[in-house]
Every structure is written in C-alpha cells, then in structure tokens.
Amino acid sequence: MSGELKRNPGFPNMAGKPDIDDALAAELEAAGIEVHRFAYRKDPKHEVSTEVIGSLHGWKFERAWYYWRCEGPGIELAAAERLHASHGREVRVAGHCGHPSPREWYKGLAVDSYHVDTPAGLKALADTIRALVDRAAAPAPAEAVPEQVAKARAAAIQAVYHFADVAQREKSVHVRSDDYARADQAAIDAISRLAKAVQPPPTDAEAVRRAALEEALAVLQRMKDTRIDGGGPWYVLDTAQDNIRSLSTQPPAEGK
C-alpha cells in the first residue's frame, strides 16, 4: 500500500524454547544494548525462560515470545515521532498492535514503553535513546562550572563508580554484603551533596546554573543504570531526580 511503512524481518518466537540465552544476548548486542544475566530470572513457567535482560541509560529490555518489551525514563515527543515515522509498525508505542503515534497515545507526553518486533527496530530505538542522552550530556565549558559543583560532581562520580564495581561483583548474589550497603549509601549521599551544590549564588549566569543541574541529572542516571537487578532504595533516587529537575523550572533564589 502506497505510503505505508515496510516491515523488516522479525525476531523468532522464543516461547517455550530451551537454551536460548546466547541467542537473546546476541539480539541485544547487535543493537548496542548492554547484556546482563541473572540465573534467578530463569523459570520454565515463564513465557520465555531466560536469564538475559538488557539495559541502556535507564531503559530495561525483556524478551517476550516474538518481541522485546522495552520500558524506560521516556523519549521526548519530537524524537518519538521521528522513530515512529521510520519504524512505527515494528517499534510499537505502548505495545499497541494498532500502531498509534506517540502524540496520539501519550497526548504529548514522553513515550516510556515500546514492544519491538524486529532487530532493525530494536537498533533504531537504542540509537534514539543514545542520541538523546549524548545531546543532554554534552559537557559545559570547564571554566563555566563553579568550583563547588566541579568538586561535588567529581566526588559523586567516584562514589557511583565504586558502587557500580561492588554491584557488578554481587549482581547474582541475593543477600547483599556490608560493602554493598556502604557503597550504596555513600553514592546516594554524594548525589545529594551534588544536588545541593548546583544552586549557585544569584551572580552566576542562568546558563551555568542549568549546566550544573544537567550534570547532577547525568550522574544520578549513572547511579540508576547500575541497579538493573532492582536492588536498593529506588524511591530515594527517583525523588532526588524529581527534585533536581524541579530546580530547572525555578528561577535562581533572590540574594538576601
């Protein structure tokens, strides 16, 4: 039919099939999505029995019978509409088989859920996520970042990466060690200090203030990306992220 998108070759049906972990990992890797393996997730009673799960900048990828379920922080409307224009029949908004547009289904809000039926569609979604994150993470000029923000940022990144190392070592352990708990709390505390540091005095330019806020959000997202196994107090990180975002909509505080 003229004007209708051509559908790319789809994923194979993996429902009820054994020994599929390597094949599913390869599907994720082909799209540039990080692969994680958790033995406890493998259950023959599930539609697809696999220990494989994917993650990318806070997005989670789980295999269903012939598609990937993808959920994450959200894709802004303009980017989601471009993705829909090129791959809307195989990257299905909210998993809808009727292929509604992002604007139609989410009423202008960010798209946080897709069902993806093809390798080409999965790569297109991953590329869209990476492009948005890369754009947001473009660093501010070094001279524009206030000293207290730079120090808080460095400390937060160090704490987050230490937590990531500990979490990686213990990713298949059900009972967390004291090292995990200490690294977890240290990272949350460091992020909290960074969130406070991004409120510069009123003499600083608004552009500097917003750049510092973006730094805080980027570091916090790195922290959340290490939690693919669901461990730790998610609500603390979600609340911190909401609080930092709210600062970007408020004018700088008046000097006393």
Accessible surface in RSA format (square Angstrom, percent):
REM  Atomic radii and reference values for relative SASA: ProtOr
REM  Chains: A
REM  Algorithm: Lee & Richards
REM  Probe-radius: 1.40
REM  Slices: 20
REM RES _ NUM      All-atoms   Total-Side   Main-Chain    Non-polar    All polar
REM                ABS   REL    ABS   REL    ABS   REL    ABS   REL    ABS   REL
RES MET A   1   198.58 102.8 128.37  85.0  70.21 167.2 118.51 100.8  80.06 106.1
RES SER A   2   119.35 100.8  81.72 109.1  37.62  86.7  56.89 121.2  62.45  87.5
RES GLY A   3    86.49 106.7   0.00   N/A  86.49 106.7  44.98 123.4  41.51  93.0
RES GLU A   4    92.91  53.3  66.04  50.0  26.87  64.0  21.81  42.2  71.10  58.0
RES LEU A   5    66.55  37.1  55.96  40.0  10.59  26.6  58.66  41.2   7.89  21.2
RES LYS A   6   187.81  91.6 164.26 100.8  23.55  56.1 114.03 102.6  73.78  78.6
RES ARG A   7   104.46  43.9  84.80  43.2  19.66  46.8  45.20  61.8  59.26  35.9
RES ASN A   8    53.45  36.9  49.23  47.6   4.21  10.1   2.89   7.0  50.56  48.9
RES PRO A   9   113.56  82.8 100.12  91.3  13.44  48.9 112.38  92.8   1.17   7.3
RES GLY A  10    44.60  55.0   0.00   N/A  44.60  55.0  12.86  35.3  31.74  71.1
RES PHE A  11    14.63   7.3   1.80   1.1  12.83  33.4   1.94   1.2  12.68  36.3
RES PRO A  12    68.79  50.1  56.96  51.9  11.84  43.0  68.79  56.8   0.00   0.0
RES ASN A  13    66.32  45.7  59.37  57.4   6.95  16.7  24.82  59.7  41.50  40.1
RES MET A  14    16.31   8.4  16.31  10.8   0.00   0.0  14.50  12.3   1.81   2.4
RES ALA A  15    41.34  38.0  24.59  37.9  16.75  38.1  24.80  34.9  16.54  43.8
RES GLY A  16    73.20  90.3   0.00   N/A  73.20  90.3  42.79 117.4  30.41  68.1
RES LYS A  17    99.87  48.7  95.81  58.8   4.06   9.7  58.89  53.0  40.97  43.6
RES PRO A  18   107.10  78.1  89.62  81.7  17.48  63.5  99.54  82.2   7.56  47.0
RES ASP A  19   134.29  94.1 100.99 100.5  33.30  78.7  36.02  84.8  98.27  98.0
RES ILE A  20     9.10   5.2   8.32   6.2   0.77   1.9   9.10   6.6   0.00   0.0
RES ASP A  21    14.87  10.4  13.95  13.9   0.92   2.2   7.51  17.7   7.35   7.3
RES ASP A  22   106.67  74.7  99.09  98.6   7.59  17.9  38.20  89.9  68.47  68.3
RES ALA A  23    46.33  42.6  33.65  51.9  12.68  28.8  42.21  59.4   4.11  10.9
RES LEU A  24     0.00   0.0   0.00   0.0   0.00   0.0   0.00   0.0   0.00   0.0
RES ALA A  25     4.50   4.1   4.50   6.9   0.00   0.0   4.50   6.3   0.00   0.0
RES ALA A  26    53.66  49.3  48.17  74.3   5.49  12.5  49.64  69.9   4.02  10.7
RES GLU A  27    27.03  15.5  18.95  14.3   8.08  19.2  19.56  37.8   7.48   6.1
RES LEU A  28     0.00   0.0   0.00   0.0   0.00   0.0   0.00   0.0   0.00   0.0
RES GLU A  29   110.72  63.6  91.93  69.5  18.80  44.8  35.48  68.6  75.24  61.4
RES ALA A  30    74.72  68.7  44.56  68.8  30.15  68.6  57.96  81.6  16.76  44.4
RES ALA A  31     2.90   2.7   1.48   2.3   1.43   3.2   2.80   3.9   0.10   0.3
RES GLY A  32    44.58  55.0   0.00   N/A  44.58  55.0  30.90  84.8  13.67  30.6
RES ILE A  33     4.52   2.6   0.00   0.0   4.52  10.9   0.85   0.6   3.67  10.0
RES GLU A  34   105.40  60.5  94.16  71.2  11.23  26.7  37.80  73.1  67.60  55.2
RES VAL A  35    35.31  23.2  13.33  12.1  21.98  53.0  13.33  11.6  21.98  59.6
RES HIS A  36    17.43   9.5  16.55  11.5   0.88   2.3  12.30  12.7   5.13   6.0
RES ARG A  37    86.47  36.3  79.02  40.3   7.45  17.7  39.16  53.5  47.31  28.7
RES PHE A  38     1.74   0.9   1.53   0.9   0.21   0.6   1.74   1.1   0.00   0.0
RES ALA A  39    72.31  66.5  59.66  92.1  12.65  28.8  60.18  84.7  12.13  32.1
RES TYR A  40   109.50  51.1  73.82  42.0  35.67  92.8  75.28  56.6  34.21  42.2
RES ARG A  41    60.98  25.6  53.40  27.2   7.58  18.0  11.29  15.4  49.69  30.1
RES LYS A  42    84.69  41.3  65.26  40.0  19.43  46.3  43.51  39.2  41.18  43.9
RES ASP A  43    35.95  25.2  35.28  35.1   0.67   1.6   9.03  21.2  26.92  26.8
RES PRO A  44   122.99  89.6  96.72  88.2  26.27  95.5  99.07  81.8  23.93 148.7
RES LYS A  45   181.02  88.3 144.45  88.6  36.57  87.1  94.26  84.8  86.76  92.4
RES HIS A  46    96.03  52.5  85.09  59.1  10.93  28.0  57.75  59.5  38.27  44.5
RES GLU A  47    91.87  52.7  69.66  52.7  22.21  52.9  44.78  86.6  47.09  38.5
RES VAL A  48    11.36   7.5   0.73   0.7  10.63  25.6   0.73   0.6  10.63  28.8
RES SER A  49    21.30  18.0  18.95  25.3   2.35   5.4  14.79  31.5   6.51   9.1
RES THR A  50    11.24   8.0   8.48   8.6   2.77   6.6   8.48  11.4   2.77   4.2
RES GLU A  51    34.69  19.9  34.69  26.2   0.00   0.0   0.70   1.4  33.99  27.8
RES VAL A  52     1.85   1.2   0.00   0.0   1.85   4.5   0.00   0.0   1.85   5.0
RES ILE A  53     0.53   0.3   0.53   0.4   0.00   0.0   0.53   0.4   0.00   0.0
RES GLY A  54     0.00   0.0   0.00   N/A   0.00   0.0   0.00   0.0   0.00   0.0
RES SER A  55     8.72   7.4   8.21  11.0   0.51   1.2   4.60   9.8   4.12   5.8
RES LEU A  56    19.80  11.0  16.28  11.6   3.52   8.8  19.78  13.9   0.02   0.0
RES HIS A  57    58.40  31.9  48.48  33.7   9.92  25.4  33.33  34.4  25.07  29.2
RES GLY A  58    31.47  38.8   0.00   N/A  31.47  38.8  12.66  34.8  18.80  42.1
RES TRP A  59     5.39   2.2   4.91   2.4   0.48   1.1   0.69   0.4   4.70   7.6
RES LYS A  60    77.97  38.0  76.92  47.2   1.05   2.5  32.45  29.2  45.51  48.5
RES PHE A  61     0.00   0.0   0.00   0.0   0.00   0.0   0.00   0.0   0.00   0.0
RES GLU A  62    44.36  25.5  43.85  33.2   0.51   1.2   4.74   9.2  39.61  32.3
RES ARG A  63     9.64   4.0   0.00   0.0   9.64  22.9   0.00   0.0   9.64   5.8
RES ALA A  64     0.31   0.3   0.00   0.0   0.31   0.7   0.31   0.4   0.00   0.0
RES TRP A  65   102.31  41.1 102.31  49.5   0.00   0.0  92.08  49.1  10.23  16.6
RES TYR A  66    61.31  28.6  61.31  34.9   0.00   0.0  35.55  26.7  25.76  31.8
RES TYR A  67    28.48  13.3  28.48  16.2   0.00   0.0   4.97   3.7  23.51  29.0
RES TRP A  68     0.00   0.0   0.00   0.0   0.00   0.0   0.00   0.0   0.00   0.0
RES ARG A  69    88.81  37.3  87.19  44.4   1.63   3.9  27.06  37.0  61.75  37.4
RES CYS A  70     0.17   0.1   0.00   0.0   0.17   0.4   0.00   0.0   0.17   0.2
RES GLU A  71   102.25  58.7 100.93  76.4   1.33   3.2  25.54  49.4  76.72  62.6
RES GLY A  72    19.01  23.4   0.00   N/A  19.01  23.4   8.55  23.5  10.46  23.4
RES PRO A  73    79.16  57.7  36.20  33.0  42.96 156.2  49.80  41.1  29.37 182.5
RES GLY A  74    21.97  27.1   0.00   N/A  21.97  27.1   0.83   2.3  21.14  47.3
RES ILE A  75     1.13   0.6   1.12   0.8   0.01   0.0   1.13   0.8   0.00   0.0
RES GLU A  76    65.59  37.7  58.04  43.9   7.55  18.0  32.70  63.2  32.89  26.9
RES LEU A  77    33.12  18.4  28.74  20.6   4.38  11.0  28.74  20.2   4.38  11.8
RES ALA A  78    57.02  52.4  45.71  70.5  11.31  25.7  53.23  75.0   3.79  10.0
RES ALA A  79     3.51   3.2   2.08   3.2   1.43   3.3   2.32   3.3   1.19   3.2
RES ALA A  80     0.28   0.3   0.00   0.0   0.28   0.6   0.00   0.0   0.28   0.7
RES GLU A  81    45.66  26.2  42.15  31.9   3.51   8.4  23.23  44.9  22.43  18.3
RES ARG A  82   149.71  62.9 139.68  71.2  10.03  23.9  77.06 105.3  72.65  44.0
RES LEU A  83     8.10   4.5   3.60   2.6   4.49  11.3   7.37   5.2   0.72   1.9
RES HIS A  84    33.96  18.6  31.22  21.7   2.75   7.0  17.52  18.1  16.44  19.1
RES ALA A  85    68.98  63.4  49.21  75.9  19.78  45.0  58.71  82.7  10.27  27.2
RES SER A  86    61.09  51.6  40.74  54.4  20.35  46.9  40.12  85.4  20.97  29.4
RES HIS A  87    36.76  20.1  36.16  25.1   0.60   1.5  23.66  24.4  13.10  15.2
RES GLY A  88     1.73   2.1   0.00   N/A   1.73   2.1   1.68   4.6   0.05   0.1
RES ARG A  89    79.24  33.3  79.01  40.3   0.23   0.5   9.81  13.4  69.43  42.1
RES GLU A  90     2.85   1.6   2.85   2.2   0.00   0.0   0.00   0.0   2.85   2.3
RES VAL A  91     1.05   0.7   0.19   0.2   0.86   2.1   0.19   0.2   0.86   2.3
RES ARG A  92     9.13   3.8   9.13   4.7   0.00   0.0   4.15   5.7   4.98   3.0
RES VAL A  93     0.90   0.6   0.33   0.3   0.57   1.4   0.33   0.3   0.57   1.6
RES ALA A  94    34.49  31.7   9.98  15.4  24.51  55.8  10.48  14.8  24.01  63.6
RES GLY A  95    13.81  17.0   0.00   N/A  13.81  17.0   1.05   2.9  12.75  28.6
RES HIS A  96    68.65  37.5  60.62  42.1   8.03  20.5  46.71  48.1  21.94  25.5
RES CYS A  97    94.46  71.5  79.16  88.3  15.31  36.0  36.45  92.4  58.01  62.6
RES GLY A  98    52.45  64.7   0.00   N/A  52.45  64.7  27.47  75.4  24.98  55.9
RES HIS A  99    44.58  24.4  33.24  23.1  11.33  29.0  22.56  23.2  22.02  25.6
RES PRO A 100    11.11   8.1   6.51   5.9   4.60  16.7  11.10   9.2   0.02   0.1
RES SER A 101    28.10  23.7  26.34  35.1   1.77   4.1  18.49  39.4   9.61  13.5
RES PRO A 102     0.13   0.1   0.13   0.1   0.00   0.0   0.13   0.1   0.00   0.0
RES ARG A 103   141.05  59.2 138.03  70.4   3.02   7.2  54.20  74.1  86.85  52.6
RES GLU A 104   105.15  60.4  93.34  70.6  11.81  28.1  42.64  82.5  62.51  51.0
RES TRP A 105   118.64  47.6 103.40  50.0  15.24  35.8  90.03  48.0  28.61  46.4
RES TYR A 106    37.64  17.6  32.98  18.8   4.66  12.1  31.53  23.7   6.11   7.5
RES LYS A 107   164.01  80.0 134.77  82.7  29.24  69.6  98.78  88.9  65.23  69.5
RES GLY A 108    35.91  44.3   0.00   N/A  35.91  44.3  15.28  41.9  20.63  46.2
RES LEU A 109   128.21  71.4 125.75  90.0   2.46   6.2 128.21  90.0   0.00   0.0
RES ALA A 110    47.36  43.5  32.54  50.2  14.82  33.7  32.91  46.3  14.45  38.3
RES VAL A 111     0.00   0.0   0.00   0.0   0.00   0.0   0.00   0.0   0.00   0.0
RES ASP A 112    65.44  45.8  63.99  63.7   1.45   3.4  11.25  26.5  54.19  54.0
RES SER A 113    23.14  19.6  23.14  30.9   0.00   0.0  12.57  26.8  10.57  14.8
RES TYR A 114     2.88   1.3   2.58   1.5   0.30   0.8   2.42   1.8   0.45   0.6
RES HIS A 115    37.51  20.5  37.51  26.1   0.00   0.0  23.67  24.4  13.84  16.1
RES VAL A 116     0.00   0.0   0.00   0.0   0.00   0.0   0.00   0.0   0.00   0.0
RES ASP A 117     2.33   1.6   1.81   1.8   0.52   1.2   0.11   0.3   2.22   2.2
RES THR A 118     0.00   0.0   0.00   0.0   0.00   0.0   0.00   0.0   0.00   0.0
RES PRO A 119    66.13  48.2  60.12  54.8   6.01  21.8  62.25  51.4   3.87  24.1
RES ALA A 120    42.42  39.0  28.21  43.5  14.20  32.3  37.64  53.0   4.78  12.7
RES GLY A 121     0.00   0.0   0.00   N/A   0.00   0.0   0.00   0.0   0.00   0.0
RES LEU A 122     0.91   0.5   0.91   0.6   0.00   0.0   0.91   0.6   0.00   0.0
RES LYS A 123    98.83  48.2  98.83  60.6   0.00   0.0  69.93  62.9  28.90  30.8
RES ALA A 124    16.06  14.8   8.20  12.7   7.86  17.9  14.34  20.2   1.72   4.5
RES LEU A 125     0.00   0.0   0.00   0.0   0.00   0.0   0.00   0.0   0.00   0.0
RES ALA A 126     0.00   0.0   0.00   0.0   0.00   0.0   0.00   0.0   0.00   0.0
RES ASP A 127    55.01  38.5  50.13  49.9   4.88  11.5  27.01  63.6  27.99  27.9
RES THR A 128    23.40  16.6  17.43  17.7   5.97  14.2  10.43  14.0  12.97  19.6
RES ILE A 129     5.28   3.0   4.28   3.2   0.99   2.4   5.25   3.8   0.03   0.1
RES ARG A 130    61.02  25.6  61.02  31.1   0.00   0.0  41.78  57.1  19.24  11.7
RES ALA A 131    61.44  56.5  49.01  75.6  12.43  28.3  56.02  78.9   5.43  14.4
RES LEU A 132    28.96  16.1  25.72  18.4   3.25   8.2  26.40  18.5   2.57   6.9
RES VAL A 133    49.18  32.4  45.94  41.6   3.24   7.8  48.99  42.6   0.19   0.5
RES ASP A 134    95.44  66.9  83.93  83.5  11.51  27.2  27.98  65.9  67.46  67.3
RES ARG A 135   148.30  62.3 128.21  65.4  20.09  47.8  76.05 103.9  72.25  43.8
RES ALA A 136    59.78  55.0  39.75  61.3  20.03  45.6  49.40  69.6  10.38  27.5
RES ALA A 137    51.91  47.7  30.54  47.1  21.38  48.6  37.17  52.3  14.75  39.1
RES ALA A 138    71.54  65.8  48.55  74.9  22.99  52.3  53.04  74.7  18.50  49.0
RES PRO A 139   114.77  83.6  93.28  85.0  21.49  78.1  95.60  78.9  19.17 119.1
RES ALA A 140    24.62  22.6   6.69  10.3  17.93  40.8  12.43  17.5  12.19  32.3
RES PRO A 141    81.69  59.5  68.92  62.8  12.77  46.4  81.58  67.4   0.10   0.6
RES ALA A 142    91.78  84.4  66.97 103.3  24.81  56.4  73.93 104.1  17.85  47.3
RES GLU A 143   154.61  88.8 115.95  87.7  38.65  92.0  75.04 145.2  79.56  65.0
RES ALA A 144    30.76  28.3  19.40  29.9  11.37  25.9  27.17  38.3   3.59   9.5
RES VAL A 145    30.09  19.8  16.49  14.9  13.61  32.8  17.65  15.3  12.44  33.7
RES PRO A 146    22.46  16.4  10.01   9.1  12.45  45.2  22.33  18.4   0.12   0.8
RES GLU A 147   119.13  68.4 107.75  81.5  11.39  27.1  47.39  91.7  71.74  58.6
RES GLN A 148    82.32  46.0  74.62  54.5   7.70  18.3  47.69 101.5  34.62  26.3
RES VAL A 149     0.00   0.0   0.00   0.0   0.00   0.0   0.00   0.0   0.00   0.0
RES ALA A 150    45.54  41.9  38.23  59.0   7.31  16.6  40.76  57.4   4.78  12.7
RES LYS A 151   134.65  65.7 125.91  77.3   8.74  20.8  84.65  76.2  50.00  53.3
RES ALA A 152    16.13  14.8   7.66  11.8   8.47  19.3  15.11  21.3   1.01   2.7
RES ARG A 153    76.18  32.0  76.18  38.8   0.00   0.0   6.33   8.7  69.84  42.3
RES ALA A 154    60.18  55.3  50.92  78.6   9.26  21.1  55.68  78.4   4.50  11.9
RES ALA A 155    47.25  43.4  38.79  59.9   8.45  19.2  43.90  61.8   3.35   8.9
RES ALA A 156     0.00   0.0   0.00   0.0   0.00   0.0   0.00   0.0   0.00   0.0
RES ILE A 157    28.97  16.5  28.68  21.4   0.30   0.7  28.97  20.9   0.00   0.0
RES GLN A 158   135.74  75.9 128.70  94.1   7.04  16.8  42.08  89.6  93.65  71.0
RES ALA A 159    18.39  16.9  10.61  16.4   7.79  17.7  17.50  24.7   0.89   2.4
RES VAL A 160     1.10   0.7   1.10   1.0   0.00   0.0   1.10   1.0   0.00   0.0
RES TYR A 161   114.84  53.6 114.49  65.1   0.35   0.9  86.38  64.9  28.46  35.1
RES HIS A 162    99.63  54.5  96.06  66.8   3.58   9.2  62.48  64.4  37.16  43.2
RES PHE A 163     0.30   0.1   0.30   0.2   0.00   0.0   0.30   0.2   0.00   0.0
RES ALA A 164    26.75  24.6  22.95  35.4   3.81   8.7  23.32  32.8   3.44   9.1
RES ASP A 165    83.26  58.3  80.27  79.9   3.00   7.1  14.73  34.7  68.54  68.4
RES VAL A 166     1.20   0.8   1.20   1.1   0.00   0.0   1.20   1.0   0.00   0.0
RES ALA A 167     9.81   9.0   7.88  12.2   1.93   4.4   8.15  11.5   1.66   4.4
RES GLN A 168   102.49  57.3  94.21  68.8   8.28  19.7  43.14  91.8  59.35  45.0
RES ARG A 169   160.41  67.3 126.11  64.3  34.30  81.7  73.38 100.3  87.03  52.7
RES GLU A 170    22.61  13.0  22.61  17.1   0.00   0.0  13.18  25.5   9.43   7.7
RES LYS A 171    64.46  31.4  61.82  37.9   2.64   6.3  37.22  33.5  27.24  29.0
RES SER A 172    73.59  62.2  55.08  73.5  18.52  42.7  26.04  55.4  47.56  66.6
RES VAL A 173    70.35  46.3  63.10  57.1   7.25  17.5  66.82  58.1   3.53   9.6
RES HIS A 174   139.17  76.1 106.69  74.2  32.48  83.1  70.88  73.0  68.29  79.5
RES VAL A 175   125.91  82.9 115.34 104.4  10.57  25.5 118.73 103.2   7.18  19.5
RES ARG A 176    69.25  29.1  46.79  23.9  22.45  53.5  31.83  43.5  37.42  22.7
RES SER A 177    45.90  38.8  34.50  46.0  11.40  26.3  44.13  94.0   1.78   2.5
RES ASP A 178   104.53  73.2  99.24  98.8   5.29  12.5  17.47  41.1  87.05  86.8
RES ASP A 179    72.55  50.8  68.95  68.6   3.60   8.5  12.96  30.5  59.58  59.4
RES TYR A 180     8.63   4.0   8.63   4.9   0.00   0.0   7.27   5.5   1.36   1.7
RES ALA A 181    57.59  52.9  49.24  76.0   8.35  19.0  53.20  74.9   4.39  11.6
RES ARG A 182   148.14  62.2 140.46  71.6   7.68  18.3  77.17 105.5  70.97  43.0
RES ALA A 183     3.41   3.1   0.02   0.0   3.39   7.7   2.52   3.5   0.89   2.4
RES ASP A 184    13.57   9.5  13.57  13.5   0.00   0.0   1.46   3.4  12.11  12.1
RES GLN A 185    95.90  53.6  95.19  69.6   0.70   1.7  41.56  88.5  54.34  41.2
RES ALA A 186    47.84  44.0  41.01  63.3   6.82  15.5  46.18  65.0   1.66   4.4
RES ALA A 187     0.00   0.0   0.00   0.0   0.00   0.0   0.00   0.0   0.00   0.0
RES ILE A 188    18.06  10.3  17.17  12.8   0.90   2.2  17.24  12.4   0.82   2.2
RES ASP A 189    56.42  39.5  54.39  54.1   2.03   4.8  11.43  26.9  44.99  44.9
RES ALA A 190     2.84   2.6   1.55   2.4   1.29   2.9   2.05   2.9   0.80   2.1
RES ILE A 191     2.54   1.4   2.54   1.9   0.00   0.0   2.54   1.8   0.00   0.0
RES SER A 192    47.83  40.4  43.30  57.8   4.53  10.4  24.67  52.5  23.16  32.4
RES ARG A 193   138.50  58.2 134.14  68.4   4.35  10.4  66.18  90.4  72.32  43.8
RES LEU A 194     0.11   0.1   0.11   0.1   0.00   0.0   0.11   0.1   0.00   0.0
RES ALA A 195    19.24  17.7  18.39  28.4   0.85   1.9  18.73  26.4   0.51   1.3
RES LYS A 196   148.87  72.6 137.02  84.1  11.85  28.2  82.58  74.3  66.29  70.6
RES ALA A 197    19.11  17.6   8.35  12.9  10.76  24.5  18.19  25.6   0.92   2.4
RES VAL A 198     0.45   0.3   0.00   0.0   0.45   1.1   0.00   0.0   0.45   1.2
RES GLN A 199   105.32  58.9  82.10  60.0  23.22  55.3  23.30  49.6  82.02  62.2
RES PRO A 200    12.97   9.5   1.49   1.4  11.48  41.7   1.86   1.5  11.11  69.0
RES PRO A 201    73.07  53.3  63.33  57.7   9.74  35.4  71.34  58.9   1.72  10.7
RES PRO A 202    74.07  54.0  50.94  46.4  23.14  84.1  51.63  42.6  22.44 139.5
RES THR A 203   125.91  89.6  90.09  91.3  35.82  85.4  84.57 113.6  41.35  62.5
RES ASP A 204    46.10  32.3  32.84  32.7  13.25  31.3   4.62  10.9  41.48  41.4
RES ALA A 205    58.86  54.1  43.99  67.9  14.87  33.8  54.61  76.9   4.25  11.3
RES GLU A 206    64.18  36.8  55.88  42.3   8.30  19.8  52.65 101.8  11.53   9.4
RES ALA A 207    76.80  70.6  61.54  95.0  15.26  34.7  68.11  95.9   8.69  23.0
RES VAL A 208    26.43  17.4  24.48  22.2   1.96   4.7  25.91  22.5   0.53   1.4
RES ARG A 209    14.16   5.9  14.16   7.2   0.00   0.0   2.91   4.0  11.25   6.8
RES ARG A 210   109.16  45.8 108.47  55.3   0.69   1.6  43.36  59.3  65.80  39.9
RES ALA A 211    25.19  23.2  15.52  24.0   9.66  22.0  22.65  31.9   2.53   6.7
RES ALA A 212     1.34   1.2   0.40   0.6   0.94   2.1   0.89   1.3   0.45   1.2
RES LEU A 213     2.16   1.2   2.16   1.5   0.00   0.0   2.16   1.5   0.00   0.0
RES GLU A 214    77.69  44.6  74.41  56.3   3.28   7.8  31.97  61.8  45.72  37.3
RES GLU A 215    24.87  14.3  23.37  17.7   1.50   3.6   7.64  14.8  17.23  14.1
RES ALA A 216     0.23   0.2   0.23   0.4   0.00   0.0   0.23   0.3   0.00   0.0
RES LEU A 217    25.27  14.1  23.73  17.0   1.54   3.9  23.96  16.8   1.31   3.5
RES ALA A 218    30.05  27.6  19.13  29.5  10.92  24.8  27.36  38.5   2.70   7.1
RES VAL A 219     0.32   0.2   0.32   0.3   0.00   0.0   0.32   0.3   0.00   0.0
RES LEU A 220     0.00   0.0   0.00   0.0   0.00   0.0   0.00   0.0   0.00   0.0
RES GLN A 221    30.69  17.2  30.69  22.4   0.00   0.0  23.57  50.2   7.12   5.4
RES ARG A 222    78.60  33.0  75.29  38.4   3.31   7.9  27.32  37.3  51.27  31.1
RES MET A 223     0.00   0.0   0.00   0.0   0.00   0.0   0.00   0.0   0.00   0.0
RES LYS A 224    28.03  13.7  24.71  15.2   3.32   7.9   5.53   5.0  22.50  24.0
RES ASP A 225    40.61  28.4  29.56  29.4  11.06  26.1  23.31  54.9  17.30  17.3
RES THR A 226    33.43  23.8  15.87  16.1  17.57  41.9  24.60  33.0   8.83  13.3
RES ARG A 227     1.50   0.6   0.05   0.0   1.44   3.4   0.57   0.8   0.92   0.6
RES ILE A 228    32.09  18.3  18.16  13.5  13.93  33.6  22.88  16.5   9.21  25.0
RES ASP A 229    31.94  22.4  10.32  10.3  21.62  51.1   8.14  19.2  23.80  23.7
RES GLY A 230    46.24  57.0   0.00   N/A  46.24  57.0  25.39  69.7  20.85  46.7
RES GLY A 231    15.74  19.4   0.00   N/A  15.74  19.4  15.74  43.2   0.00   0.0
RES GLY A 232    36.17  44.6   0.00   N/A  36.17  44.6  12.16  33.4  24.00  53.8
RES PRO A 233    42.51  31.0  33.72  30.7   8.79  32.0  41.98  34.7   0.52   3.3
RES TRP A 234    88.97  35.7  86.52  41.9   2.46   5.8  82.74  44.1   6.23  10.1
RES TYR A 235   159.63  74.5 154.37  87.8   5.26  13.7 116.67  87.7  42.97  53.0
RES VAL A 236    44.70  29.4  40.32  36.5   4.38  10.6  43.19  37.5   1.51   4.1
RES LEU A 237     1.36   0.8   1.36   1.0   0.00   0.0   1.36   1.0   0.00   0.0
RES ASP A 238    58.57  41.0  56.93  56.7   1.64   3.9  24.27  57.1  34.30  34.2
RES THR A 239    72.82  51.8  70.07  71.0   2.75   6.6  51.28  68.9  21.54  32.6
RES ALA A 240    21.77  20.0  18.09  27.9   3.68   8.4  21.77  30.7   0.00   0.0
RES GLN A 241    12.53   7.0  12.53   9.2   0.00   0.0   0.43   0.9  12.11   9.2
RES ASP A 242    88.81  62.2  82.44  82.1   6.37  15.1  26.07  61.3  62.75  62.6
RES ASN A 243    84.83  58.5  83.56  80.8   1.27   3.0  23.07  55.5  61.76  59.7
RES ILE A 244     1.84   1.0   1.80   1.3   0.04   0.1   1.83   1.3   0.01   0.0
RES ARG A 245   109.99  46.2 108.08  55.1   1.92   4.6  47.07  64.3  62.92  38.1
RES SER A 246    46.37  39.2  39.83  53.2   6.55  15.1  36.93  78.6   9.45  13.2
RES LEU A 247    30.29  16.9  30.29  21.7   0.00   0.0  30.29  21.3   0.00   0.0
RES SER A 248    27.66  23.4  25.69  34.3   1.98   4.6  11.50  24.5  16.17  22.7
RES THR A 249   114.12  81.2  79.42  80.5  34.70  82.7  72.81  97.8  41.31  62.4
RES GLN A 250    87.07  48.7  83.78  61.2   3.29   7.8  26.89  57.2  60.18  45.6
RES PRO A 251   110.17  80.3  93.62  85.3  16.55  60.2  99.20  81.9  10.97  68.2
RES PRO A 252    48.56  35.4  36.35  33.1  12.21  44.4  39.61  32.7   8.95  55.6
RES ALA A 253    83.34  76.6  64.29  99.2  19.05  43.3  74.19 104.5   9.14  24.2
RES GLU A 254   157.49  90.4 138.23 104.6  19.26  45.9  61.08 118.1  96.41  78.7
RES GLY A 255    52.73  65.0   0.00   N/A  52.73  65.0  24.48  67.2  28.25  63.3
RES LYS A 256   256.77 125.3 174.06 106.8  82.71 196.9 152.00 136.8 104.76 111.6
END  Absolute sums over single chains surface
CHAIN  1 A    13668.3      11041.5       2626.8       7945.6       5722.8
END  Absolute sums over all chains
TOTAL         13668.3      11041.5       2626.8       7945.6       5722.8
